[in-house]
Amino acid sequence: MNYEQMNNNKVYLRGKIVSSPIFSHEVFGERFYEFDLEVPRLSESFDKIPVTISERIMDSRIKVGEELTFVGQFRSYNKQVESKSKLVLTVFVREIVENDYTQNPNIIELNGYICKEPVFRTTPFKREISDILLAVNRAYNKSDYLPCIAWGRNARFVRDLKVGENLNIIGRIQSRVYQKKISDDVIETKNAYEISITKIMQDNIQTVFQNFDINKNYVSE
């Protein structure tokens, strides 16, 4: 995996583990596990974010109730659910680092390409929003397809972008719960994840990630 592909997708998360790690899959003899991380917001609420970690870097701290900081990447993959393909999002951990309570606990930096026409809308409270889908390249000719949401001035900027245009962003990963009507008498509660954009840049900049080396030689999922 080259440095550019490592550098265009960087996540920094600090939060509390709220579910026990369960086996997810195995690649070339390396086992991966999944759990949920509860990450605080400024509003005193939380985002519940799925995390994937290799057994090679797991230790006794990976258990419910522990507060830890992870550096890695935001990944997507297609999963077959009842004969349908579902886009699944997860934070792929590359390093566990020391908790730093002076840092924002939820940071993501991406360099990707618009792969779907942006959707611009205005809420009943007159907030301007644009939804975009960003394709971020990674190793082995793969890409991660990551839903992003922009607000206000950023929303007006991205609404005019064309498919294929490059975009550098900083933001945070957020979760939300919604209900989907399956039938007249069945309503299913689901979780959705997206990147809330806080800054759009013309060039890459260094933030908290300049302190960490995420270019680790782990097997890619």
C-alpha positions as CSV (number, residue, x, y, z in Angstrom):
1,M,0.0,0.0,0.0
2,N,1.6,3.3,-1.0
3,Y,1.8,6.4,1.2
4,E,-0.7,8.4,-0.8
5,Q,-3.4,5.8,-0.4
6,M,-2.8,5.7,3.3
7,N,-2.8,9.5,3.6
8,N,-6.1,10.1,1.8
9,N,-8.2,8.5,4.5
10,K,-7.4,9.2,8.1
11,V,-9.6,8.8,11.2
12,Y,-8.9,9.7,14.9
13,L,-11.5,8.5,17.4
14,R,-11.7,8.5,21.2
15,G,-14.6,6.9,22.9
16,K,-15.9,4.1,25.2
17,I,-16.3,0.5,24.0
18,V,-20.0,-0.3,24.4
19,S,-20.2,-3.8,22.8
20,S,-18.1,-6.9,23.1
21,P,-15.8,-7.7,20.2
22,I,-17.2,-10.4,17.9
23,F,-15.5,-12.2,15.1
24,S,-16.1,-10.6,11.7
25,H,-13.9,-12.3,9.1
26,E,-10.4,-13.7,8.3
27,V,-7.9,-12.6,5.6
28,F,-4.8,-14.6,4.9
29,G,-4.9,-16.2,8.4
30,E,-5.5,-12.8,10.1
31,R,-8.7,-12.6,12.1
32,F,-10.7,-9.4,12.5
33,Y,-13.2,-8.4,15.1
34,E,-16.0,-5.8,15.4
35,F,-17.4,-3.7,18.2
36,D,-19.2,-0.4,18.8
37,L,-17.5,2.7,20.1
38,E,-19.5,5.5,21.8
39,V,-17.8,8.8,20.8
40,P,-18.9,12.1,22.6
41,R,-20.3,15.1,20.8
42,L,-20.1,18.7,21.9
43,S,-23.8,18.6,22.6
44,E,-23.2,16.0,25.3
45,S,-24.8,13.3,23.2
46,F,-22.9,10.5,21.5
47,D,-22.2,8.9,18.1
48,K,-22.2,5.1,18.2
49,I,-19.6,4.1,15.5
50,P,-18.8,0.5,14.3
51,V,-15.1,-0.4,14.6
52,T,-13.1,-3.3,13.0
53,I,-9.7,-4.3,14.5
54,S,-7.1,-7.0,13.8
55,E,-6.3,-9.6,16.4
56,R,-2.7,-8.6,15.9
57,I,-3.3,-5.3,17.7
58,M,-6.0,-6.3,20.1
59,D,-5.1,-6.4,23.8
60,S,-6.8,-6.7,27.2
61,R,-8.2,-3.2,26.9
62,I,-10.5,-4.1,24.1
63,K,-13.6,-4.8,26.3
64,V,-16.8,-3.1,27.2
65,G,-16.4,0.1,29.4
66,E,-12.8,0.9,28.3
67,E,-12.1,4.4,26.9
68,L,-9.5,4.2,24.1
69,T,-8.2,6.2,21.2
70,F,-7.9,4.7,17.7
71,V,-6.2,5.9,14.5
72,G,-7.2,4.3,11.2
73,Q,-9.4,4.6,8.2
74,F,-13.1,4.8,7.4
75,R,-13.9,1.8,5.2
76,S,-16.9,0.6,3.2
77,Y,-17.8,-2.8,1.8
78,N,-20.8,-4.5,0.3
79,K,-22.5,-7.2,2.3
80,Q,-25.2,-9.6,1.0
81,V,-28.3,-9.4,3.2
82,E,-31.3,-11.4,2.2
83,S,-30.1,-11.5,-1.5
84,K,-29.6,-7.7,-1.5
85,S,-26.3,-5.8,-1.5
86,K,-25.9,-3.5,1.5
87,L,-23.2,-0.8,1.9
88,V,-21.6,-1.4,5.3
89,L,-19.3,1.3,6.9
90,T,-16.7,0.7,9.7
91,V,-13.6,2.3,11.1
92,F,-10.6,0.1,10.4
93,V,-8.1,0.4,13.2
94,R,-4.4,0.6,12.5
95,E,-3.1,1.9,15.8
96,I,-4.2,2.3,19.4
97,V,-2.7,5.5,20.9
98,E,-2.7,7.3,24.2
99,N,-5.8,9.2,25.2
100,D,-5.4,12.9,24.7
101,Y,-8.3,14.9,26.2
102,T,-7.1,18.1,24.6
103,Q,-7.9,16.8,21.2
104,N,-11.2,16.6,19.4
105,P,-12.3,13.0,19.9
106,N,-13.8,12.6,16.4
107,I,-11.7,13.7,13.3
108,I,-11.7,12.4,9.8
109,E,-9.7,13.7,6.8
110,L,-10.5,12.5,3.3
111,N,-9.2,13.1,-0.2
112,G,-11.6,11.6,-2.7
113,Y,-13.7,12.0,-5.8
114,I,-17.4,12.9,-6.3
115,C,-19.0,9.7,-7.6
116,K,-22.6,10.7,-7.6
117,E,-24.4,14.0,-8.4
118,P,-24.7,16.1,-5.2
119,V,-28.2,16.4,-3.8
120,F,-29.0,19.9,-2.4
121,R,-32.0,20.6,-0.2
122,T,-33.3,23.0,2.4
123,T,-34.8,22.0,5.7
124,P,-38.1,23.4,7.1
125,F,-35.9,25.6,9.3
126,K,-34.1,27.0,6.2
127,R,-30.8,25.1,6.8
128,E,-29.1,24.4,3.5
129,I,-27.7,20.8,3.1
130,S,-25.9,18.9,0.4
131,D,-25.5,15.1,0.3
132,I,-22.5,13.7,-1.6
133,L,-20.9,10.3,-2.1
134,L,-17.1,10.4,-2.0
135,A,-15.0,7.6,-3.6
136,V,-11.7,7.3,-1.7
137,N,-9.0,5.1,-3.3
138,R,-7.1,2.5,-1.4
139,A,-4.8,-0.5,-2.1
140,Y,-5.4,-3.4,-4.5
141,N,-7.5,-1.2,-6.9
142,K,-10.3,-0.8,-4.3
143,S,-12.2,2.3,-3.3
144,D,-14.3,3.2,-0.2
145,Y,-17.6,4.9,-0.9
146,L,-18.4,7.3,1.9
147,P,-21.6,9.3,2.3
148,C,-20.9,12.9,3.4
149,I,-23.2,15.8,4.4
150,A,-22.3,19.5,4.0
151,W,-24.1,22.5,5.6
152,G,-24.6,26.1,4.8
153,R,-21.8,27.7,2.8
154,N,-20.2,24.3,2.3
155,A,-23.5,22.9,1.0
156,R,-23.7,25.7,-1.6
157,F,-20.2,25.0,-2.7
158,V,-20.5,21.3,-3.2
159,R,-23.9,21.4,-4.9
160,D,-22.2,22.7,-8.1
161,L,-19.4,20.1,-8.1
162,K,-19.4,17.5,-11.0
163,V,-19.0,13.8,-10.8
164,G,-15.2,13.0,-10.9
165,E,-14.1,16.2,-9.2
166,N,-11.5,15.9,-6.4
167,L,-12.4,17.0,-2.9
168,N,-10.3,17.3,0.3
169,I,-12.4,17.5,3.5
170,I,-12.2,17.5,7.3
171,G,-15.1,16.5,9.4
172,R,-16.5,14.0,11.9
173,I,-18.2,10.6,11.6
174,Q,-21.7,10.8,12.9
175,S,-24.4,8.2,13.5
176,R,-28.2,8.5,13.4
177,V,-31.1,6.2,14.1
178,Y,-34.0,6.1,11.7
179,Q,-37.1,3.9,11.1
180,K,-37.9,2.1,7.9
181,K,-41.4,0.8,7.1
182,I,-41.0,-2.8,6.0
183,S,-44.8,-3.5,5.7
184,D,-48.1,-2.1,6.9
185,D,-47.5,-3.5,10.4
186,V,-43.7,-3.8,10.6
187,I,-41.3,-0.8,11.2
188,E,-37.6,-1.6,11.5
189,T,-35.1,0.6,13.4
190,K,-31.9,1.1,11.6
191,N,-28.5,2.9,12.0
192,A,-26.9,5.1,9.4
193,Y,-23.4,6.6,9.4
194,E,-22.1,9.6,7.5
195,I,-19.4,12.2,7.5
196,S,-20.4,15.7,8.6
197,I,-18.1,18.1,6.7
198,T,-16.7,20.9,8.8
199,K,-14.0,22.1,6.3
200,I,-13.3,21.9,2.6
201,M,-9.7,22.4,1.4
202,Q,-8.0,22.9,-1.8
203,D,-4.8,21.2,-0.5
204,N,-4.2,18.6,2.2
205,I,-3.2,20.0,5.6
206,Q,-1.8,18.3,8.7
207,T,-3.8,18.2,11.9
208,V,-3.7,15.7,14.7
209,F,-2.4,13.0,12.4
210,Q,1.1,14.6,12.0
211,N,1.8,13.0,15.4
212,F,1.0,9.4,14.3
213,D,2.3,6.9,11.8
214,I,-0.7,5.1,10.4
215,N,1.3,3.5,7.6
216,K,1.3,0.1,9.3
217,N,1.9,-3.2,7.6
218,Y,-1.4,-4.8,8.4
219,V,-3.4,-7.1,6.1
220,S,-6.1,-5.1,4.3
221,E,-9.6,-6.4,4.8
